[in-house]
Amino acid sequence: MIEAVKEAGYSKVVLRPLMVVAGDHANNDMAGDDEDSWKSMFEADGSFESIDCQIAGLGRIDAVKELYKAHTAACIAESGMTVAEAALPADGVYEVKFTTDSSMFKVNEANNDMGVLTVDDGKMFIHVSLASKNIVNLYPGLAEDAAKDGAELLQPTTDTVTYADGMSEEVNGFDVPVPYLDEEFDLALIGTKGVWYDHKVVVASPAV
């Protein structure tokens, strides 16, 4: 490559990785100070006015990002799946984060904001143990719909949680249908006072 650059008559050299992410190869094999790096070998040749190393991957270029998105969409379309189906994790049971928009409605502190996500044949639900028995029903949707006759409410289970000090307590738990991961969805609740409230929750993707 050095001989080809000299024969072409160039005196200023720019080294840039043809890689999506500029990681170890770019920083060491291309731009490192060891004698066998591209930069060191160009410098050792002594034929060039300057050698400029640019540590930036192709993934930082908007046009390349758009290509990846287009290719991914085409692959999903060819598979016959929807985008949501393609994003599903494999069937199994995972511990994932469950966050809400309220400090009064959250996973029990003994479980560190985590719930148990089950994925089975394209469907997902998460089991969460709440802070107490004060929330008596949940509804996957808006409060106004939960209050209508015939609304199918989520019924509680009795969960036992154990705190850091060794104390245990019975609290209400729920199996919540999950329409998608990493985005807010509506989950209404009703407490012991008999009033429905709207809330937003997010179920994180499992770390796999």
Secondary structure, DSSP 4 states (H G I P E B T S, - for coil): -HHHHHHTT--EEEE---SSS--HIIIIIIT-SSTTSHHHHHHHH---SEEEE----GGGSHHHHHHHHHHHHHHHHHHT--HHHHTPPPSEEEEEEEEESBTTB-B-GGGTTEEEEEEETTEEEEEEEBSSS-EEEEESS-HHHHTSTT--PBPPEEEEEE-TTS-EEEEEEEEEE-S-SSS-EE-EEEETT--EE--EEEEPPP--
